[in-house]
């Protein structure tokens, strides 16, 4: 037993050695800092409406316009949002989630859709169907970095 009760006793592993306790504390702080940075300073980009993969009525993989130059790494998660314009401003509604499977280069990454596959396909098809490139950019699907979801149900 760690000898600590309460909050610290639940998070710090003091059972084996002082070194293990220090490592446990450092890992906890690193996770908290990473979560803070992602939530307060998210990366924001768009889905590239080309070369995406579908299966039946679902979006399976796609590319985003963020890569190594922005610090994107394999395993990062992004929320997919669709723009709606009201009173001259864009508001965004979340329709799904992506996980980076490959950082292709400095400004592009390949992603797997992990949530909202049907809604994401409907949204990307709506963008592709727009004939005007300026209108496609205006209606682009936004991606925003998020903290890795918990393993159960998120």
Secondary structure, DSSP 8 states (H G I E B T S, - for coil): --S--HHHHHH---SS-HHHHHHHHHHHHHHHHHHHHHHHS--EEEEEEEEEEEETTEEEEEEES--GGGT--TT-EEEEEEEEEETTEEEEEEEEEEEEEEEEETTEEEEEEEE-HHHHHHHHHHHHT---HHHHHHT--EEEEE----TTT-
